[in-house]
Every structure is written in structure tokens, then in C-alpha cells.
Amino acid sequence: MAVDTVELETTLRTSIPISHLEIIDQSNGCGENYAILVVSDAFEGKNTLARHRFVNELLKKQIAQMHAFSQKTFTPKQYETWLERQNAS
């Protein structure tokens, strides 16, 4: 069963405060390969591994239905720095 972006977004937005969210279906619409970028204050004080485990737990039902899943997780301050670096390239 395919997972859609609305289901992913709803699950995330109802679970944690999100200041920015990008969900990219990398499987050309079949819903089996997603990449997400999540910016949230909920990540403050957590290292990358803890953040990814946290998101994996929130989306475990959906991830179980996917072939591939990748994520980037940032605090708002980290996201600003990341954007600056991306724009400088």
C-alpha cells in the first residue's frame, strides 16, 4: 500500500511543532520512496541520531510501507545556517 504526502504531513504536524516541512516523493508518485526535511523546536538538545529515531517512531507505520526513507532534521537556528550555506554554494 502506497503512502501519500498528506498522511506523512498530517502525522508529523499533529505530533510536533513544525516551522518548516518539505516532503519529496522520490518514487515518481508511487509513494514508496520519500525524503523529508523537518525543522522543529522539538529537536532542541537532541543529536542527529536521536532526532532521526524520534521521527522514525512517529512515522513507523508509514515507513514500514516504504521501500526507502531519508530525512534531514534541524532546529530553526540550524536550518537558517544550512540555508545560508546552500545559498552560498
Beta strands, then each sheet from edge to edge (+ up, - down):
strand 1: 20-25
strand 2: 33-39
strand 3: 68-74
sheet 1: 1+ 2- 3-
end
